[in-house]
Amino acid sequence: MHHTAPIDGFHYGWVNPVLSYVVACTGAALGLRCTVRALDLPPRRRLGWLLLGAIEIGCGIWTMHFLAMLGFNVTGSTILYNVPLTLLSLVLAIAVCGLGILYVGYRPRGLTTLLVGGTVTGLGVAAMHYLGMAAMHVQGQVSYDPLIVVASIAIAVFAATAALWMTLNITGLLASLAAAMIAGVAVVAMHYTGMAAVSVVLDGRSPVGGLPASQFITPLAVAVLVLLALGGIALMLSPQDSSLSGRAGAQPERIPVKLFDR
């Protein structure tokens, strides 16, 4: 018999949302600092830092998503995750966020660069979320409210654009931390808005082709957190080359001109 199942996104209370927000902010902070570091270098030397920034942001939002999903419960159904799709969602998060970061890193600073970079990065967050949800199998059919889905994507794009604006226009560690907190809000708000769009109609079928989260998502999330930590260590140990400033908008060195050469 088909019936709509009650859904609980906070099965363990506020533990999962708080941990998810901390991880999202950490990944965003490291990724945005890598982006700032890249923009302080000539274009030919930016690629490594930009790629590291994409990895940090992508890993952060992916880990945030699945930490939050550990607190997701469908009454009357087991939940399994398709392993290849789950791994693909991690790759997608890094790849699409990387496109946004690379665009910002190699284009002249301006409104168009900001909007394109923010839109692509925000869409990367949303794409990771919904591909990760596609990897979830329950004992029934999962459906989404289209209007709430659109709202969740808009939240991701808006907040990602705001975070990039702060990265491009306000220098300093505190500004990067503020941008990371905004990005963290983007990811968490997008996630729980997207989850509000979910409804499940149980039909008694057993989910196939997947594993419980405890068997592979938790160990994988730990591995990704280690990767985040290694990126942070690399960022802290790498000396910043203050003698080079290829960042867009940097003021050129003023050379005094003598009107009369005596």
C-alpha positions in Angstrom: 0.0 0.0 0.0 1.3 3.4 -1.0 1.5 6.1 1.6 3.5 9.3 2.2 6.3 8.7 4.7 7.1 11.2 7.5 10.6 12.7 6.9 12.9 13.9 9.7 16.0 15.9 8.6 17.1 16.4 12.2 17.1 12.9 13.5 20.0 13.6 15.9 18.9 17.2 16.7 21.3 20.0 15.9 24.5 17.9 15.9 24.5 17.3 12.2 23.6 20.8 11.1 26.2 22.4 13.3 28.9 20.0 12.2 27.9 20.5 8.6 28.1 24.2 8.9 31.6 24.1 10.5 32.9 21.8 7.7 31.3 24.0 5.0 32.9 27.1 6.5 36.3 25.3 6.8 36.3 24.2 3.2 35.2 27.6 2.0 37.8 29.4 4.1 40.6 27.3 2.8 39.4 27.5 -0.7 38.9 31.2 -0.7 42.3 31.8 0.9 43.8 29.7 -1.9 42.0 31.9 -4.4 43.3 35.1 -2.7 46.8 33.6 -2.8 46.4 32.8 -6.5 45.2 36.3 -7.4 48.3 37.8 -5.7 50.5 36.0 -8.3 51.0 36.4 -12.0 48.6 34.5 -14.2 51.1 31.9 -15.2 51.6 30.9 -11.5 48.0 30.8 -10.4 46.9 27.4 -11.6 48.1 25.3 -8.6 46.5 27.5 -6.0 43.2 27.8 -8.0 43.0 24.0 -8.3 43.7 23.5 -4.6 41.0 26.1 -3.9 38.5 24.2 -6.0 39.4 20.9 -4.2 39.0 22.5 -0.8 35.6 24.1 -1.6 34.3 21.0 -3.4 35.4 18.6 -0.6 33.9 21.0 2.0 30.4 21.1 0.4 30.4 17.4 -0.3 31.3 16.5 3.2 28.8 19.0 4.6 26.0 17.4 2.5 26.6 13.9 3.7 27.2 14.8 7.3 23.8 16.4 7.1 22.4 13.4 5.4 23.5 11.2 8.3 20.8 13.0 10.3 18.1 12.3 7.6 15.5 9.7 8.3 12.5 8.4 6.4 10.1 6.7 8.8 9.4 3.1 7.7 12.2 2.9 5.2 15.9 2.0 5.1 18.2 4.3 3.2 20.9 3.1 0.9 23.4 5.1 -1.2 24.6 4.2 -4.7 28.3 4.2 -4.3 29.4 5.3 -7.9 26.8 8.2 -7.9 28.0 9.3 -4.5 31.6 9.4 -5.6 30.6 11.1 -8.8 28.9 13.8 -6.8 32.2 14.5 -5.1 34.0 14.8 -8.4 31.2 17.0 -9.8 31.4 19.3 -6.8 35.2 19.8 -7.3 34.9 20.1 -11.1 32.1 22.6 -11.3 33.4 24.8 -8.4 36.7 24.6 -10.2 35.2 26.1 -13.3 33.9 29.0 -11.3 37.2 29.5 -9.5 39.3 29.2 -12.6 37.1 31.7 -14.4 37.5 34.2 -11.6 41.2 33.5 -11.5 42.0 34.3 -15.1 39.5 37.0 -16.1 39.7 40.7 -15.4 38.0 41.7 -12.2 34.6 43.1 -12.9 30.8 42.6 -12.6 30.7 40.0 -15.4 33.5 38.0 -13.9 31.8 38.1 -10.5 28.4 37.1 -11.8 29.7 34.2 -14.0 32.0 32.9 -11.4 29.3 33.1 -8.6 26.7 31.5 -10.8 28.9 28.6 -11.9 30.1 28.0 -8.3 26.6 28.2 -6.9 25.3 25.8 -9.6 28.2 23.4 -8.6 26.9 23.4 -5.0 23.3 22.7 -6.3 24.5 20.0 -8.8 26.4 18.2 -6.1 23.4 18.3 -3.8 20.9 16.9 -6.2 23.3 14.3 -7.6 24.0 13.2 -4.1 20.2 12.9 -3.5 19.9 10.9 -6.7 22.3 8.4 -5.1 19.9 7.9 -2.2 17.6 4.8 -2.5 14.6 4.3 -0.3 11.6 1.9 -0.2 9.5 4.0 -2.5 9.5 7.0 -4.8 11.3 10.3 -4.0 9.8 13.5 -5.5 10.6 17.2 -5.3 8.6 20.4 -5.1 9.9 22.4 -8.2 9.5 25.8 -6.7 11.5 24.9 -3.6 14.2 23.4 -5.8 14.5 26.6 -7.7 14.6 28.6 -4.4 17.4 26.3 -3.2 19.5 26.9 -6.4 18.9 30.7 -6.1 20.2 30.6 -2.5 23.3 28.8 -3.6 24.1 31.2 -6.5 23.4 34.4 -4.5 25.5 33.4 -1.5 28.3 32.0 -3.7 28.4 35.3 -5.6 28.5 37.3 -2.4 31.4 35.2 -1.1 33.4 35.7 -4.3 32.7 39.4 -4.2 34.2 39.7 -0.8 37.2 37.6 -1.9 37.8 39.9 -4.9 37.2 43.2 -3.3 38.2 43.0 0.4 41.7 41.7 1.3 42.8 40.3 4.6 42.2 37.2 6.7 39.1 38.5 8.5 37.4 39.3 5.1 38.2 35.7 3.9 36.7 34.3 7.1 33.6 36.5 6.7 33.3 35.3 3.1 33.7 31.7 4.3 30.9 32.1 6.8 28.6 33.4 4.0 29.6 30.5 1.8 28.9 28.2 4.7 25.4 29.7 5.1 25.0 29.2 1.3 25.7 25.5 1.4 23.8 24.7 4.6 20.8 26.9 3.6 20.7 25.4 0.1 20.9 21.9 1.5 18.0 22.2 4.0 15.9 24.3 1.6 16.5 21.5 -1.0 15.6 18.9 1.6 12.3 20.7 2.3 11.4 20.0 -1.3 11.6 16.2 -0.7 8.7 13.9 -0.3 8.7 10.1 -0.2 5.8 7.8 -1.1 6.5 4.3 0.2 5.5 1.4 -1.9 7.1 -1.5 0.0 9.9 -2.2 -2.5 13.3 -2.8 -1.0 16.0 -0.5 -2.2 18.7 -2.2 -4.3 22.2 -1.3 -5.5 23.5 0.6 -2.5 25.1 0.6 0.9 24.1 2.1 4.2 25.8 5.4 5.0 27.6 3.9 7.9 29.5 1.5 5.7 31.1 3.9 3.3 30.0 7.5 3.6 31.3 7.9 7.1 34.8 6.5 6.3 34.9 8.5 3.1 33.9 11.7 4.8 36.7 11.2 7.3 39.2 10.7 4.4 37.9 13.9 2.7 38.3 15.8 6.0 41.9 14.6 6.1 42.3 16.0 2.6 40.9 19.3 3.7 43.4 19.4 6.6 46.3 18.7 4.3 45.2 21.6 2.1 45.1 23.8 5.1 48.6 22.7 6.2 49.9 23.4 2.7 48.3 26.9 2.8 49.9 27.7 6.1 53.3 26.4 5.4 53.7 27.9 2.0 55.2 31.4 2.2 53.4 34.1 0.4 55.4 35.8 -2.3 54.7 39.4 -1.4 57.1 40.6 -4.1 54.8 39.6 -6.8 51.3 41.0 -7.3 49.5 40.0 -10.4 46.1 40.4 -8.7 43.6 42.2 -10.8 43.1 45.7 -9.7 46.5 46.0 -8.0 47.9 49.5 -8.1 51.0 49.8 -10.3 54.2 50.9 -8.8 54.6 54.6 -8.9 57.9 55.7 -10.5 58.9 59.3 -9.9 59.5 61.3 -13.0 62.0 64.2 -13.1 60.9 67.1 -15.1 64.4 68.4 -15.2 67.4 66.1 -15.3 70.3 68.1 -13.8 
